[in-house]
Amino acid sequence: MLIALAALAAVLMAAVPAGAAKHRSAPKVSIKVLSSRADLVSGGTSFVQLDFSRRSLLRTSKVRVGRRNVKRFFKRSGRRRLVGVVTGLHAGRNVLRVTLPGGRGARITLVNHPIGGPLLSGPQLQPWKCQPSARDAQCNQPASYRFVYKSTDASKSGFQPYDPANPPSDVASTTTDQGRTVPFVVRIETGYMDRDQYQVAVLFQPGRSWTAPAPQKQFDRKLLITHGASCGIDYQTGNAPDVTSGAAATALGRGFATMSTALDNSGHNCNLPLQAESLLMAKEHLIKTYGTLRYTIGTGCSGGSLAEQWIANAYPGVYQGILPTCSFPDAWSTATQFLDYHLTLAYFKDPSRWGTGVVWSPTQMADVQGHISIANSQVSDSAQFHVVVPTDHCNGISDQQRYDPNTNPAGVRCSILDAAINVFGPRPASVWSPQEKKIGHGFAGFPVDNIGVQYGLGALRSAKITPAQFVDLNVKIGGLDIDTNPVPNRILADEPALANAYRSGMINETNNLDRTAIIDCRGPDPGAFHDAYRAFAVRARLDRANGGHANQSIWEGPTLIIGDTQCEQNSFLAMDRWLTAVEKDRSRAPIEQKIARDKPGDIGDRCYDGKGDKVSDGLCPAGVVPIYGTPRTVAGDAITTDKNKCRLKPLDRGDDYGPIPFTDDQWAQLQRIFPTGVCDFSKPGVDQRGTIPWQTYQRADGKVVYGGKPLGAAPRSKAIRPRRSHKHGR
């Protein structure tokens, strides 16, 4: 009898259509935050997507934040999906729940932060001077909008002002990369968040609606971020970089949005976590206002390249592709070169410091520095060294507020080092200066060191300098104190600042950078301190960290620093093709594999003629873009140049010191200079380690976490199970 019933049941089950069996499965819903990570929401709003297993659940589900019904914010998007911008989130944790009939559902916690920041960078710089029109102490004010257009009149170059109430008659048309032809009218939004300015520009048809769930049709859901130059620090609001010139003009015509923030102008703010925070907040705003993004490209020269490359490594996913020009991998591995330039120049330019019988020719000075002349070091020292001097002038700080070691030791230290104290951490009490002892806390730790560096070693080995010159230089090179005053002793890197510099990505180890596609525009650098070797330093770091550099192409040419006048334009169009190919790859392969294997075959290294025409595949001849070194590479460091403190080995007279032997007196002087040993650049640097991605520098209560802590993976929605009945003992 039991066998017969089982057989009958099997027959009945086989007769049930597959769709009906699926319909009987438990209803499900998942929640996805489209505008940001769920734990990095800002401004009290969040763009959210709800995906249901059944179409009927769109109507019968309940959506709440706390006790508040927020379903009215959602609209249908497809057969089983709702999307909407949830508003009214309070500061801190907000639990969003979607409940289905029967008690199942999903929940996710939205952690909201003030629109004035901070999000993850930790306690903000104080004091801070807002723009005159600010509504509060966090520099907030309503966004403003203006319109510009491209003219059919060839005599009107660039964008022209556009009045929607009185439109001009000469508006040109543009056809987007999705094939939509529209008037070439652009709306530029300017606002303030994170205490500083942002801009967003899009092709816009005045008088027509645009919401995040329903953008205007010409928006191709791609983003180009523009950046500024240099590396510095201000204590006041600045201006966001232009979003309508260069490659941005082409991007707008193709349907891209373009965006920038003042805090991503490295000359205004050279602090990695704050730069990343600014971009995260601005992108979140853009998505909540204009719609979701397919991918994001960054472009910029000098300090712009610095921002792109260290953000892409420390916060992978902010960009999918970057276009660094005249590039720097970061600020703090480059700092060893700038320090060594400063110290060697101080020695070379003061013959009174030279020992008896020691004379330096300009060529020998350049040989020690690794360049063709000392012009590169002079330009560098003039342009950038001041940004680490705490008594330097910085915008937003009066003379009375600024640090003075004698009259105002508690004043604001106008240096990029001290502005990033959340990252580096304060110096330990054991090394405090009299000023630090007086105010009762340490200044930001210095993550640079020259203990054991044998300046001019390569030049000595090749007999370009003499043993007497080598010894005299190394005896007298000295170092700097925490106020950047010259001292006879060499610099000992502070801890934990050195380790934190690596962990944070302030020294860019590129161990996460393979997740971002890179096209680097690179030209010759005869004394302009934007050294061509840096593109290859990034390449060497990629090879070391990831076993290759398939995600990086270098485009060279003869134009000073930038390589080719059309390189930004051409590389932007190539990057768009590259990322479109990656986007089409629906496999489950990691993003770094997709970037490598989906790169179009023609986007390798290239050589250009300076006017936009490709001369050949592969790098240019060495005579077109020569690669010079640094004082550290002359001392034995590799082109990676990221060992900010070298490991030491015993000083050994049997090592290679060139064809001319030291005298006993010279060797005795070297023994006194290097009592703990000399650099062994064959080994990793002290505390050298990979960048930890997605770090935050603040606790939930807003207090600082010096050196940062990992945020971990982005939060995902969690299923809600129906409660079991407890009746009759169950």
C-alpha positions in Angstrom: 0.0 0.0 0.0 2.8 2.5 0.9 4.6 1.6 -2.3 1.5 2.3 -4.3 1.0 5.7 -2.7 4.6 6.7 -3.3 4.3 5.8 -6.9 1.1 7.8 -7.3 2.8 10.9 -5.6 5.7 10.6 -8.0 3.3 10.6 -11.0 1.5 13.6 -9.7 4.7 15.6 -9.1 5.9 14.8 -12.6 2.6 16.2 -14.0 3.2 19.6 -12.3 4.7 22.2 -14.7 8.2 23.4 -13.8 6.9 27.0 -13.5 4.3 26.0 -11.0 7.0 24.2 -8.8 9.1 27.4 -9.0 6.0 29.5 -8.0 5.5 27.4 -4.9 9.1 28.2 -3.7 9.4 30.7 -0.8 9.1 34.3 -1.9 12.4 36.2 -1.8 13.7 39.8 -2.1 17.1 41.3 -2.1 18.2 44.9 -1.4 21.0 46.7 -3.3 22.3 50.2 -2.6 23.1 51.7 -6.0 24.6 55.0 -5.0 27.2 54.0 -2.5 28.3 51.3 0.0 25.5 50.9 2.5 27.9 51.9 5.3 29.0 55.1 3.4 25.7 56.9 2.8 25.8 60.7 3.0 23.4 63.6 3.0 20.3 61.7 4.3 19.4 60.0 1.0 20.2 56.7 -0.7 19.3 55.3 -4.2 18.1 51.7 -3.6 17.1 48.8 -5.7 14.7 46.0 -4.6 14.7 42.7 -6.6 11.8 40.3 -6.0 11.4 36.7 -6.9 7.8 37.2 -8.0 6.1 40.1 -9.8 3.1 40.1 -7.5 5.5 41.0 -4.6 6.1 44.5 -6.0 2.5 45.4 -4.9 2.2 43.3 -1.7 5.6 44.1 -0.1 6.1 46.6 2.7 9.2 48.9 2.7 10.2 50.7 5.9 13.1 52.5 7.4 12.6 52.0 11.1 8.8 52.6 11.6 8.5 54.9 8.6 6.8 53.7 5.4 9.1 54.6 2.5 7.5 52.6 -0.3 6.2 55.8 -1.9 9.8 56.6 -2.9 10.0 53.5 -5.2 8.9 53.0 -8.8 8.7 49.9 -11.0 11.8 49.2 -13.1 11.3 46.0 -15.1 9.1 43.1 -14.2 10.4 42.3 -10.7 12.2 45.4 -9.6 11.6 48.6 -7.7 14.0 51.5 -7.5 13.9 54.7 -5.6 15.8 57.4 -3.7 15.0 57.0 0.0 15.1 60.3 1.8 14.9 61.4 5.4 17.7 59.2 6.8 19.0 60.3 10.2 22.6 60.5 11.1 24.0 57.0 11.9 22.4 53.6 11.4 19.1 53.3 9.5 17.6 49.8 9.1 15.8 49.4 5.7 13.4 46.4 5.8 11.4 44.9 3.0 8.7 42.6 4.3 6.8 40.1 2.2 3.5 38.3 2.9 4.2 35.5 5.3 6.9 37.3 7.1 9.9 36.7 4.9 11.9 39.6 3.5 15.3 41.3 3.7 17.1 44.1 5.6 20.1 46.2 5.2 21.6 48.9 7.5 22.2 52.3 5.8 24.9 54.2 7.8 24.3 57.9 7.0 26.9 60.6 7.4 26.5 64.4 7.3 26.8 66.0 3.8 29.5 68.2 5.3 31.6 65.1 6.1 33.5 63.3 7.2 32.8 59.9 5.7 35.9 57.9 6.4 38.9 60.3 6.6 38.5 61.0 10.3 38.4 64.3 12.2 38.5 67.3 9.8 41.1 70.0 9.6 40.6 72.9 11.9 40.3 75.8 11.6 38.5 75.8 8.2 37.4 78.8 6.3 34.2 78.4 4.2 33.1 80.3 1.1 31.4 83.6 1.9 28.0 82.3 0.7 28.0 79.2 3.1 24.9 78.6 5.1 26.6 76.9 8.0 30.0 76.0 9.5 30.3 72.9 7.3 30.2 75.2 4.2 26.8 73.8 3.0 24.7 75.7 0.6 22.1 74.9 -2.1 23.6 73.9 -5.5 23.5 76.4 -8.4 23.1 75.6 -12.1 24.3 77.3 -15.3 24.1 76.3 -18.9 26.7 76.5 -21.7 26.5 75.4 -25.3 28.7 74.6 -28.4 28.1 77.0 -31.3 27.8 76.3 -35.0 29.9 79.5 -35.5 33.5 78.4 -35.9 34.7 81.7 -34.6 33.2 80.9 -31.1 35.7 78.4 -29.6 34.8 76.4 -26.6 31.6 76.6 -24.7 29.4 79.7 -24.7 26.9 80.9 -22.1 23.4 79.6 -22.7 20.1 81.2 -21.4 17.3 78.7 -21.4 14.8 81.5 -21.4 16.3 83.1 -24.5 18.1 80.3 -26.3 20.6 81.4 -29.0 20.1 80.4 -32.7 23.5 78.9 -33.3 23.4 75.8 -31.0 25.3 72.9 -32.5 24.2 69.3 -32.3 26.1 66.4 -31.0 25.6 62.6 -31.5 26.3 60.5 -28.4 28.1 57.2 -28.4 24.6 55.6 -28.1 23.6 57.2 -31.4 21.3 60.0 -30.0 21.5 63.4 -31.6 20.6 66.3 -29.4 21.5 70.0 -29.0 25.0 70.4 -27.6 23.7 72.1 -24.4 25.5 71.3 -21.1 24.2 72.0 -17.6 26.9 72.6 -15.0 25.9 72.0 -11.3 28.1 73.6 -8.7 27.6 72.8 -5.0 29.4 72.0 -1.7 29.8 68.8 0.2 32.5 67.6 2.5 33.2 71.3 3.2 34.3 72.0 -0.3 33.2 72.6 -3.9 32.1 70.0 -6.5 30.9 70.3 -10.1 28.9 68.0 -12.3 28.3 68.6 -16.0 25.9 66.7 -18.3 24.3 67.1 -21.7 21.0 68.5 -20.8 17.7 69.4 -22.6 16.2 72.3 -20.6 12.6 72.0 -19.7 12.6 68.2 -19.7 12.6 66.0 -16.5 15.6 64.2 -15.2 15.6 61.9 -12.2 17.9 59.1 -11.2 15.5 56.3 -12.1 14.6 58.1 -15.4 17.5 60.1 -16.8 17.3 62.0 -20.0 18.0 59.6 -22.9 21.3 61.2 -24.0 23.0 60.2 -20.8 25.1 57.1 -21.5 25.7 56.4 -17.8 29.5 56.9 -18.0 31.6 59.3 -15.9 34.8 61.2 -16.5 36.5 62.7 -13.4 38.9 65.6 -13.9 41.6 66.5 -11.5 44.0 69.4 -10.6 47.8 69.6 -10.3 50.6 69.9 -7.8 50.5 68.7 -4.1 49.7 71.0 -1.2 47.3 71.9 1.5 44.7 74.7 2.1 42.5 75.3 5.2 39.7 76.8 3.2 37.3 76.0 0.4 38.6 76.0 -3.1 37.4 75.7 -6.7 36.7 72.3 -8.3 38.8 71.6 -11.5 37.2 72.5 -14.8 34.7 69.9 -16.1 34.3 71.2 -19.7 37.8 71.4 -21.2 40.2 68.9 -22.8 38.9 65.4 -22.9 35.9 66.5 -20.8 34.5 68.4 -23.8 34.7 65.2 -25.9 33.2 63.1 -23.1 30.2 65.5 -22.7 29.5 65.3 -26.5 29.5 61.5 -26.3 26.9 61.5 -23.5 29.3 61.2 -20.4 28.8 63.1 -17.2 31.9 64.9 -16.1 32.7 65.6 -12.4 35.3 67.1 -10.2 35.8 68.1 -6.6 38.1 70.8 -5.1 39.4 68.2 -2.6 40.7 66.1 -5.6 42.9 68.9 -6.7 46.1 67.7 -5.1 47.5 71.2 -4.9 44.6 72.1 -2.6 44.5 68.8 -0.7 47.2 66.1 -1.0 45.6 63.7 1.5 44.6 60.3 0.0 41.7 59.3 2.3 40.2 62.7 2.1 40.5 62.7 -1.7 38.8 59.3 -1.9 36.1 60.4 0.5 35.4 63.5 -1.6 35.0 61.4 -4.8 32.8 58.8 -3.0 30.5 61.5 -1.8 30.3 63.3 -5.1 29.7 60.1 -7.1 27.0 59.1 -4.6 25.3 62.5 -5.2 25.7 62.1 -9.0 24.1 58.7 -9.0 21.2 59.8 -6.7 20.6 62.8 -9.0 21.4 61.7 -12.5 21.4 57.9 -12.5 23.5 54.8 -12.1 26.9 54.5 -13.8 28.4 51.9 -16.1 32.0 52.9 -15.4 34.2 55.8 -14.3 37.4 57.1 -15.9 39.8 59.6 -14.2 42.1 62.0 -16.0 44.8 64.4 -14.8 48.4 65.4 -15.0 51.0 65.7 -12.2 49.0 66.0 -9.0 46.0 64.7 -10.9 47.9 61.6 -11.9 49.0 61.2 -8.2 45.3 61.3 -7.1 44.2 58.8 -9.7 46.9 56.2 -9.0 46.9 56.2 -5.2 43.1 56.3 -5.0 42.7 53.5 -7.5 45.0 51.4 -5.4 43.7 52.2 -2.0 40.0 52.4 -2.9 39.7 50.1 -5.9 36.4 50.5 -7.7 36.3 54.3 -7.5 37.6 54.3 -11.0 37.5 51.5 -13.6 40.1 53.3 -15.8 42.6 56.1 -15.3 44.6 58.3 -17.7 47.6 59.7 -15.7 49.8 62.2 -17.5 53.2 63.4 -16.4 52.5 60.9 -13.6 53.5 60.4 -10.0 52.6 57.1 -8.4 52.1 58.9 -5.0 53.5 61.7 -2.9 55.4 59.8 -0.2 57.7 57.5 -2.1 58.5 60.5 -4.3 59.3 62.3 -1.1 62.6 60.4 -0.8 63.7 61.9 -4.2 62.6 65.4 -3.1 64.4 65.0 0.2 67.6 63.8 -1.4 67.4 66.7 -3.9 67.0 69.2 -1.0 69.9 67.7 1.0 72.3 67.3 -2.0 71.6 70.8 -3.3 72.3 72.3 0.1 75.7 70.6 0.0 76.5 71.2 -3.7 75.5 74.9 -3.6 77.7 75.8 -0.6 81.4 75.1 -1.5 82.4 76.2 2.0 81.0 72.8 3.2 83.4 70.9 0.9 86.4 69.3 2.4 90.0 70.3 1.6 90.8 69.4 -2.0 87.2 68.4 -2.8 85.8 70.2 -5.8 82.5 69.3 -7.6 81.8 70.0 -11.3 78.2 70.5 -12.4 78.4 67.2 -14.3 79.5 65.3 -11.1 76.7 66.9 -9.1 74.2 65.6 -11.8 75.8 62.1 -11.7 75.1 61.9 -8.0 71.5 63.0 -8.5 71.0 60.6 -11.5 70.0 63.3 -14.0 71.7 65.2 -16.9 71.9 68.4 -14.8 71.0 69.7 -11.4 68.2 71.8 -13.0 65.7 69.0 -12.3 66.5 69.1 -8.5 66.4 72.9 -8.5 63.0 73.1 -10.1 61.7 70.4 -7.8 63.1 72.1 -4.7 61.6 75.4 -5.6 58.2 74.0 -6.7 57.5 71.4 -4.0 59.7 71.2 -1.0 57.9 74.0 0.8 54.7 71.9 1.2 56.4 69.9 4.0 57.7 73.0 5.8 55.3 73.6 8.8 56.0 77.4 8.9 55.0 77.7 5.2 52.0 79.9 4.3 48.8 78.0 3.6 45.5 79.5 2.5 42.9 79.9 5.2 45.4 80.3 8.0 46.5 83.8 9.2 50.0 84.6 10.4 48.7 84.6 13.9 47.3 81.1 13.6 50.3 79.5 11.9 52.8 77.5 13.7 56.0 79.2 15.0 58.4 77.0 17.0 59.2 79.9 19.4 56.1 82.0 19.6 53.2 79.7 18.7 54.2 76.0 19.0 50.5 75.0 19.2 49.7 76.8 15.9 48.6 75.2 12.7 51.5 73.4 10.9 51.0 74.2 7.2 52.4 71.0 5.8 51.0 68.1 3.9 52.5 65.8 6.6 50.6 67.4 9.5 47.4 67.7 7.4 47.4 63.9 7.2 48.1 63.1 10.9 45.0 60.8 10.9 46.9 58.6 8.4 50.4 58.8 9.8 49.6 59.1 13.5 51.4 61.4 16.0 55.1 60.9 16.8 55.8 58.9 20.0 56.9 60.8 23.1 60.3 59.2 23.0 61.3 61.4 20.0 59.4 64.6 20.8 61.0 68.0 20.1 60.9 70.7 22.8 57.8 72.2 21.0 56.0 68.8 21.2 56.8 68.5 24.8 55.5 72.0 25.5 52.1 71.4 23.9 51.8 67.8 25.2 51.4 65.8 22.0 53.4 64.7 19.0 53.3 66.2 15.5 52.5 63.9 12.5 55.2 61.2 12.1 57.6 61.5 9.2 57.7 58.3 6.9 61.0 59.1 5.2 64.5 58.0 6.1 68.1 58.2 4.8 69.9 56.1 7.3 72.5 53.9 5.5 72.0 55.6 2.1 75.4 55.8 0.3 74.9 58.9 -1.9 76.7 58.8 -5.2 77.6 55.0 -4.9 76.9 54.4 -8.6 78.9 57.4 -9.7 81.8 56.2 -7.5 81.7 52.7 -9.0 81.9 54.1 -12.5 84.7 56.4 -11.5 82.7 59.6 -12.2 83.4 60.8 -8.7 86.4 60.2 -6.5 86.5 58.4 -3.1 87.3 61.8 -1.5 84.1 63.3 -3.0 82.0 60.3 -2.0 83.2 60.3 1.6 82.9 64.1 2.0 79.3 64.1 0.6 78.1 61.3 2.8 79.8 62.7 5.9 78.1 66.1 5.4 74.8 65.3 3.8 73.0 65.2 7.2 69.2 65.4 7.5 66.3 67.5 8.7 64.5 67.8 12.0 60.7 67.6 12.3 60.5 71.4 11.4 62.6 70.7 8.3 65.6 72.5 9.6 69.0 71.1 8.6 70.7 69.0 11.2 74.0 67.0 11.0 72.4 63.7 11.8 70.6 61.7 9.2 66.8 61.3 9.3 65.3 58.3 11.2 61.8 57.5 9.9 59.1 57.8 12.6 57.0 54.8 13.7 54.2 54.0 13.2 54.1 56.6 10.5 56.3 54.5 8.1 54.1 51.4 8.4 51.0 53.5 8.1 52.3 55.1 4.9 52.4 51.7 3.3 49.1 50.4 4.8 47.2 53.4 3.8 48.5 53.6 0.2 50.2 56.9 0.8 53.1 54.9 -0.5 51.4 53.2 -3.5 52.5 49.5 -3.6 50.0 48.9 -6.5 48.9 45.6 -5.0 45.3 46.5 -5.8 46.0 48.6 -8.9 45.6 45.7 -11.3 41.8 46.1 -10.9 42.0 49.4 -12.8 42.9 49.9 -16.5 45.7 52.5 -17.1 46.9 54.4 -20.1 49.9 56.7 -19.1 50.8 59.6 -21.3 54.5 60.2 -21.0 57.0 62.7 -22.5 60.6 63.7 -21.9 61.5 65.7 -18.8 64.7 67.7 -19.3 64.8 69.4 -15.9 61.0 69.9 -15.3 60.9 67.4 -12.3 58.0 65.4 -13.9 60.4 62.5 -14.4 59.6 60.0 -17.1 60.9 57.1 -14.9 57.8 57.3 -12.7 55.6 55.6 -15.3 58.0 52.7 -15.2 58.2 52.8 -11.5 54.5 52.0 -11.5 55.1 49.3 -14.1 57.8 47.7 -12.0 55.6 47.8 -8.9 52.8 46.2 -10.8 55.2 43.5 -12.0 56.4 42.8 -8.4 52.9 42.9 -6.8 50.8 41.2 -9.5 53.2 39.3 -11.7 52.6 41.5 -14.7 51.4 44.9 -16.0 48.7 43.9 -18.5 46.5 46.6 -17.1 48.9 49.4 -18.0 49.9 50.9 -21.3 52.4 53.7 -21.7 52.0 56.1 -24.6 55.1 58.2 -25.3 56.1 61.0 -27.6 58.5 64.0 -28.0 56.3 66.7 -26.4 57.7 67.9 -23.1 56.2 66.0 -20.1 52.8 65.0 -21.8 54.3 63.1 -24.7 51.8 64.2 -27.3 49.4 67.1 -27.6 46.5 64.8 -28.4 47.4 62.0 -25.9 44.6 62.8 -23.3 42.0 62.9 -26.1 43.2 59.7 -27.8 43.8 57.8 -24.6 40.3 58.7 -23.4 38.7 57.3 -26.5 40.8 54.2 -26.3 40.0 53.7 -22.6 36.3 54.0 -23.4 36.7 51.1 -25.9 38.7 49.1 -23.4 36.1 49.5 -20.6 33.2 48.7 -23.0 34.9 45.5 -23.8 35.4 44.6 -20.1 31.7 45.5 -19.5 30.6 43.0 -22.1 32.5 40.2 -20.4 29.8 38.4 -18.4 32.0 35.8 -17.0 32.6 35.3 -13.3 36.4 36.0 -13.7 37.9 38.6 -11.3 37.9 42.1 -12.6 41.7 42.1 -12.9 41.6 39.1 -15.3 38.9 40.8 -17.4 40.9 44.0 -17.7 43.9 42.1 -18.8 42.2 39.7 -21.3 39.6 42.1 -22.7 42.0 44.9 -23.6 41.7 45.6 -27.3 44.7 44.3 -29.2 45.7 47.8 -30.4 45.9 49.4 -26.9 49.4 48.5 -26.0 52.4 50.7 -25.6 52.7 53.3 -28.3 55.0 56.0 -29.7 53.5 59.2 -31.1 54.8 62.1 -33.1 53.7 64.8 -30.7 50.8 65.9 -33.0 48.4 63.0 -32.4 49.6 60.5 -35.0 51.0 57.1 -33.9 54.5 56.5 -35.1 54.7 52.8 -34.0 53.5 50.3 -31.5 55.8 49.9 -28.6 57.7 52.5 -26.7 59.6 55.3 -28.4 63.4 55.0 -28.8 65.4 56.0 -25.7 66.6 59.2 -27.4 63.0 60.4 -27.6 62.0 59.8 -24.0 65.2 59.2 -22.0 64.8 57.6 -18.5 66.9 59.2 -15.8 67.4 58.1 -12.2 67.2 59.6 -8.7 69.8 60.0 -5.9 68.4 56.8 -4.5 68.8 54.7 -7.7 72.3 56.0 -7.9 72.7 54.8 -4.4 71.5 51.3 -5.4 67.7 51.4 -5.2 65.6 49.8 -7.9 63.3 51.8 -10.3 60.4 50.9 -8.0 61.8 53.6 -5.6 59.5 52.8 -2.8 61.9 51.6 0.0 61.5 54.7 2.2 63.7 53.1 4.8 66.1 50.5 3.6 67.2 47.4 5.5 70.9 47.5 6.4 73.9 45.3 5.9 77.3 45.6 7.5 79.7 48.1 5.9 82.2 46.0 4.0 85.4 47.3 2.5 85.3 44.3 0.1 82.1 45.5 -1.6 82.2 47.2 -5.0 83.4 50.8 -4.5 84.9 51.3 -7.9 88.5 51.1 -9.2 90.1 53.6 -6.7 90.5 52.2 -3.2 89.7 54.2 0.0 92.5 55.4 2.2 92.4 54.2 5.8 91.3 57.6 7.0 88.4 57.7 4.4 87.3 54.2 5.5 87.4 55.2 9.1 85.1 58.2 8.3 82.7 55.8 6.5 82.6 53.6 9.6 81.7 56.6 11.7 78.9 57.7 9.3 77.4 54.2 9.0 77.8 52.6 12.4 74.7 50.4 11.9 75.4 49.5 8.3 74.5 50.6 4.8 71.5 50.1 2.6 70.8 46.6 1.2 68.4 47.5 -1.6 68.1 43.8 -2.6 65.7 43.3 0.4 62.3 44.8 1.0 62.3 48.1 2.9 61.6 48.3 6.6 57.8 48.0 7.2 57.2 47.7 3.5 53.9 46.0 2.9 50.9 46.1 0.6 48.2 48.7 0.7 45.1 47.6 2.7 42.1 48.6 0.6 39.1 50.5 1.8 40.4 51.8 5.1 38.5 54.2 7.4 40.2 56.6 9.8 37.3 57.2 12.2 35.2 55.2 14.6 31.4 55.2 14.7 31.5 58.0 17.3 33.7 60.1 14.9 36.9 59.7 16.9 40.1 59.2 15.0 41.7 55.8 14.2 45.3 56.7 13.6 46.6 54.6 10.7 43.2 53.4 9.7 41.3 50.2 9.9 39.8 48.1 7.1 36.1 48.6 6.3 36.0 45.2 4.9 33.6 44.0 2.2 30.6 46.2 1.3 27.6 45.2 3.4 24.9 43.2 1.7 21.2 42.7 2.4 20.3 39.9 4.8 17.3 37.6 4.6 14.5 37.9 7.1 13.0 34.6 8.1 9.4 34.3 9.4 9.1 33.8 13.1 8.2 30.2 14.1 4.9 29.7 16.1 5.3 28.8 19.8 1.8 27.6 20.2 1.3 24.1 21.7 4.9 24.0 22.8 6.3 24.5 19.3 
